[in-house]
Amino acid sequence: MPRTTNAVASKKRKKKIFKRAKGFIGGRGNLLRTAKETVARAMAFATRDRKQRKRHFRTLWNARINAGCRMEGMSYSKFIDALIKAKIKLNRKSLAEIAARDEKTFREIVKLVKPVTKS
């Protein structure tokens, strides 16, 4: 009986790794062992950065809201507190979008909220 090989499965495994390593420079994209290491590292970074992206966006939104608030003479923390007390349920993403793109509307939101801060 002839000796069997595992050619199909091993080729599939290699192909999967090389497909993920496409575009990597030098041996990182052409040599199996190096490609494996680089792909594993890249996947770890991708997992980490999916979490970090959420943090970065929230930071950006807060900065945009803060800039809009400062133009109206109010601090970010007081504005958010007043929003909660006024029971205005707008999330930070939409508030940041309004602050960046539509100053007039954001000014109206601040006017709605200002009376709540004095109490």
N, C-alpha and C positions, 0 to 999 in steps of 0.2 A: 504494500500500500504506500502511495507517495506521501511525502511529508506535506502537511498543510501549513499555509501561512495565514497571517492575519492582515493581508494587504489592504483590503477594502476598508476595514475599521481604522487602521493606522493612517491610511491616506486621508480619511474623513477627519480624523483628529488634527492632523497636520494642516489640512486645508482650512479648518476652522480657525486655527491659531494664525496662519498666514493672512487670512482674510481680515482678522482684527488688527494685524500688524501692518496692513497696507499703508504706505506713505511714511513709514518709519525710515530713518536714515541709515545707510550702510547695512551692516550685518544684523542690525535690530529688525530689519524687515525681511532678510533673506536666510538667516541661519536659525534653525529650529530652536536650539537651546536659548540663544540670546533673545529670540522673538518671544519665547514663552515667558522669560523673566520680565521683559519689557511690557508685554500684554498684561501680565499679572499686576504689575505696578500701575499701569494705566487704568486698569479696572478699579484698583483701590482708590486712586485719585478721583475717578469718576463718581464712585460711591460717596466719598467724602464731600466732593464739590456739589453734589445734588443737595446735600444738607446745607452747605454753606450758602448756596444761591438764595435760599429762603431768608437767611440772616441778612445777606447783603441787600436784598430788595427792601426788607423792612427798614434797614438803616437809611437807604435812599429815600424811601417814602417819608420817614420822620424828618429828614433834612429838608425836603421840599415843603412839608407842612410847616415846619419851623420858620422857613424863609418867608412863607406867605403870612404867617402870624406876626412875625417881627415887622413886616411892612404895615401891619394894622395896629402896631403898638401893643402886642400881646405875646406872652411867652408860650412855647409849645405845651408845656405841662398844664398851664392854666387853661389853655384852649381845649385840650383833651378832657380835662376835668369838667369844664363847663359843658362840653358836648354830652358827656355822660349824664350830668345833672339835668340838662335840657331834654334828655331822652331822644337825642338825634342819633339814629343808628346808621352812621356812614363809616365804612371801614377805612383804614389808613391808605389803602391802595387807591380808592376812588377819591379820597380827600386830596392825596398828592397829585393825582391827575387833574383835578379841578384847580388846585393851587398853581400848577405849572402852566396849564393851558387856558384857563378862564378866570382871570383875576376878579372880574366883576362878580361872578357867582360866589367865589370864595369870600369876597368882601361882604356879600349878603349873609353868608353863613356866619361869619364873625359877628356881624351886627345882631343876628338872632341870638347868639350865644353870650354877648357882652353883658346884658342885664343879669344873667345868672351868676356871673363872676363877682358882682358887687355885693351879693347877699351872703 
